[in-house]
Amino acid sequence: MILAVLFANTDGNILVERFHGVPAEERLHWRSFLVKLGAENLRGARNEELLVASHKSVYIVYTMLGDVCIYVVGKDEYDELALSEVIFVITSAVKDVCGKPPTERLFLDKYGRICLCLDEIVWKGMLENTEKDRIRRLIRLKPPVEP
């Protein structure tokens, strides 16, 4: 199961998070752990260079994309190899929506479409869609949300 997908800026502020099967009382621990992990290891990392860690029985794959840090956490069948496929699909979708590796401002400008993409890629802790064209078609079908 994919336990979490988090996007954070370089200062460690969470931009988007999706937890699946993680109790509410453990989420703060995961947020702080992932941000600290990124702060220690992503400085100087190349764009889209994948880094891998494990914590307890859980695997973590994380990377930088422009000014945004992306973390994917999984367990059981979602080991580091499966999570690298998940993060590849996510980074491709974000670049597709933004047109390039995003700055924090561009990411926040495209926040709605990125969230729609994320919901089509990971659904209830499972990798749902991996094809860029299919994801693009599916997010086009979503009705606009009334404020």
Salt bridges, closest charged atoms under 4 A:
GLU17 OE1 - ARG31 NE 2.64
GLU40 OE2 - LYS36 NZ 3.79
GLU48 OE2 - LYS95 NZ 2.87
ASP96 OD2 - ARG136 NH2 3.00
ASP119 OD1 - ARG18 NE 2.98
GLU120 OE2 - LYS142 NZ 2.93
ASP133 OD1 - ARG136 NH1 3.15
